Amino acid sequence: MMKKAALLIAAFFMMAGVISAAEHTDDFIKPVKNGTTGGKYTGPKKKGLFHGEGTYTWDNGDKYEGSFVEGKMEGYGVYTWADGDFYQGGFKDGKQEGKGIAYYAGKQNIFEGTWHNGKRNGKGKLHWANGDLYEGDWVDDVRTGEGTFVAVGGDEYTGHYENNQRNGEGTYTWAHGDVFKGHWVNGEREGQGRYEFANGAVYEGEFVLSKFEGEGKYTSQNGSVYVGTFHNDRRHGYGVYTTPGGTELAGNWENNKYVGASYSPKGIMTSMRGAILHQGELTPFGIGLIAVLVLSIGWFVFSQLRSPKKSAR
């Protein structure tokens, strides 16, 4: 029976090292010019300071059109950099503040959301020119907090971010149907997680650098189950394989192949259990073993009762 089980798993193959859609590095946010020297101003003044709706053009080609308060950009305005980047939205004390939209001419990407102290903070959307989209939390120009990334090809991640990368708990769904739910570290699947294949197979267990690594359970689409150790996406180490019919194969594995029984206490106990029970019921071997044990115990008791007792002196 064990040999038949070994043949059943010969075709077993799995690879979960699916490459996630790469998320882009974010655009560099150039600061606006806080000073008003080195250019030309057109507009009203108050007590010698720019005040009201006006335009200031710097000598390097940067330009601001909008509201000024006591010499500083404040209120609604449009700031255009010499290279074609621009921002339109709220300003306070000479920096972007509140809701605004930024366009990055070099990469043709667009950000729309909230700003604080000249940086993206709070909720916002970043649209990449190729169609990718991130919508979620920002802290000082960095994706940090809860967010959703949708790739133009159909891949989608929803979960936690830190420092522009997937970190913490999150769910990644590939366009071809695979789904991972679990922990991430710097964009890699790391720690505990559940990987659901589009064909119905499921892996639950430990991950290292996005691969099955450590203790885990793999349930194939036909119902067979492997519980044990994994390395580099493959069965490696001690494990127990159970066929859909209930036959168990316990022992050592190397690079996804069964290489022999395990003579460790755990391996021996697992093998014995599999020989005695099948789907929760006693096997013929198990019935015979119990019968032998019962007869042995009965014979021992009977022999003790029949043996003459020694008289005490």
N, C-alpha and C positions, 0 to 999 in steps of 0.2 A: 504493500500500500504506500509505503514511504517513497519507493522508486517512482510510482505513478504520480505522486504529488510533486516530486522533483521535476518530472517531465511537464507537468501543468504550468510550472512557473518559468520554464525555459524561455517562453516568449514574453515574459513580463519585462516591460521597459518603461522608464519614466525619466523625464528631464524637465525640471521646473525652473531652470535658470533662464527664464524668459527675460529678455532685455526690455526694461520699461522705456517708454518714450522719454527721451532726454529733455529735461527742463532747462530753459535758457538761463544764462547769467543775465542779470538785469542791467538796464541802461544806466550809465553814469549820469547822475544829476548834477549838472553844472550850477553853481550858485549864481543868483542874480547879483548885480553890482549894488551894494548898499549905499555907496557914496554917490554923489551927483556931480563930481568934478570930472574934467576931461571930456566935455561934450557940450551939447547945445540943448537948451530948454525952451519950449514954446508953451505958454499958458499963463494963467493968473498966479499972483503971489500975494502973500499976506505977511506983513512985517518983514519983508525981504526974503521969505521962504516960499518955495513952491507950494501952492495950496489950491485945491480944486482940480478940475479936469485939465490935464496937460500932456505934453509929449517930451520925453527926454531921449536924445540920441547920443550914445557914447562915441568916442573917437574910433574905437575898435569895431564899430558896426552894430553893437547891441542897441536895442531900442525898447522903450517902455511907453505905452499909451494907456492912460487911465487916471485914476484918482490919486491925488497927493494930499497929505495932511502934515502941515508944518515941516515941509521939506522931505518927507519920506513917502514911499509908495504905500498907500493904505486905502482899502476898499476894493473895488473891482478894477482889474486892469489886464492888459495883454503885454507880456514880455517876450521879445523875439531876440534870440541869439544870432550872431553874425553867420553861423553855419547853417541856419535854417530851423533849428529847434525853437519851439515856442511853448509858452504856458499862458493859459487864460483862466482867470478865476479870482479868488480872494487874495488880498495882501494885508499884512499887518506889520507895522514897524519895519518895512522894507523887505519882508520875506513872504513867501507863499503861505497862506493861512486859510483854512476852511475848504470849501469845495473848489475843485479846479480840474482842468484837463491839460495834459502835456503831450506834445508830439515830438518824437525824436527822429529828425530828418535822416540821420545816417542809416538807421535800421528800419525806419518807417513804422515804428511801434507807437502805440497810444496808451496813455494811462489816464483813467478818470476815477476820481475819488477824493478823499479828504487829505489835507495837508496840515502840518503844524511845525512852526519854526523853520520853514523852508524845506521840509522833508515830507515824504509820504508817510502818513500816520493814520491809523484807523482803518476803515473799510475802503477797498478800492479794486478796480479791475485793470489788468494789464493785457492789452491786445497785442500779440505779436503779428508781424506782417504776414507770416505764413498761415495765420488762422488759429494758432494756439491761443488759449485764454487762461488766465489765472484770476480768480475772484475770491477775495477774502481779506484777512487781516494783514496790516503792515505796521512795523515799528521802525522809525528812522530809516526809511527807504529799503527795509529788508522784510521779506515775507516771513512773518512770525505770528503764530496763533493758528486759528482754524481757517482752512481755505479749500478751494476746489480748483484743480488744474484739468483742463480738457484739451487734449491734443487734436490737431486737425484730422489725424487718422482715426480717431474714435476712442483712443485710450482715455481713461479718466481716473483721477485720484482725488479722494475726499478725506481730509484728516488734518493732522497737526503738522505745522511747519516751525522750524527754527533756523535762522541764518540762511534763508532762501532754499532750504532743503527739507525733504520729508523726514521728520523726526517725531517720534511718539506714535500714538495709535492712529491708524488710517486704513482705508480700503482702496485698493487699486484694481480697476476693471479694465482688462484688455479688450480691444475691439473684436478679437476672435473668440471671446467668451470666457476666458480664464478669469478668476477672481481671487485676490489675496486680501485677507483681513487679519491684521495683527500689528506688530511693533516694527518701527523703522528707526534706523540710526544713520544719519547723513546720507539719506537716499537709498539705503540698502535694507532689505528685509533682515531683521535681526531680533533674536529672542523668540518668544512664542508667537505662533501664527497658524492660520488655516488657509491652505491653498486649494481652491476648487477648480478642477479642470473642466473645460467645456464638454468633454465627453462623459462627465459624471464621476470621474475618479476624484478622491479627496485625500490630501495629506494634512495631518494635524500634528504639530510638534515644534521642534526647535529649528531655528534658522541661524546661519552665520554667513554674512556677505551674500545674502539672497539665495543661498543654497540649503537643501535639507542637510542638517548637520546636528548630530546628537540623537536624543531619544525622540521617536515619533511613531505615528500610525498611518499607514497607507492603505486605503480601501480602493480597490480597482473597480472599474465599471461593471465587471462581471460578478462582483461580490466577494472576491477573495480579499483577505486581510493580512497585512504584515505588521507586526508590532515589534519594535526593537530599535537597533542602532543604525543610523544613517551617516554616510560621509560623502561629501561632494555630489549630492543628489541621488546617491545609490545606497542600497542595502549593504552595510559593511559592519561586521561585528556580530554580536549575538542577537538573534531574533526568532520569532515564531511566525510561521506562515500557515494560514488556515484557508483551505479551499472552500468554495461555495457549498460543497457537500459535507464539510465539517472535519475533513482529514487535516491533522496538524503535522507540520514539519518544523521541528525545533532544532536549532544548532547554530553553527557559525557561517557567516556569509563574507564573501570578498568580492568587491566590485560588482555587486548585483547578482552573484552566483552563490548557490548553496554549496559549501565545501565539506560539510560533515557534521556529525552530531557533536554536541557540546558535553563534555564530561565534568563540567562544573556542577555544584549542587543544584543551582537553578536550572541548568539544562537537563539534568537527570530527573528532577521532580516534574518538569514540564513534559518530558517524554513519557514518564510513567502515567501522568494524568491523561495524556492523549491516548495511551494504550488502554486505559481502564474505562474512560468515558468518551462517548461520541454523541455530540449534540445534547448533552445532559443526561444521556442514558448509558447504562452499563453495556460494554461490548462483550462478546463471547469470552474474550480473554479475561475481562473484569469479573464476569460471573464465575468463571472457573477459578480465578484467584481467590475470590471471596469464599467459594465452596471449599477450597483447600484450607484456607485459614480457619473456617468454621469446624471442619473435620479435625484439623490439628488441635484446636483448642478443646474440642469435645473429647478427643483421644487422651489429651493431657489430663483433663479433669477426671475422666473415667479411670485412668491408670493410677491417679492419686487416691481415688476412693477405694480401689481394689488392693492397693499395696498394704501389707500388714503394718500396724503401728507398733513401734518399739515400746516395750514396757519400761516404765520408770523404775530405777533401782531404789 
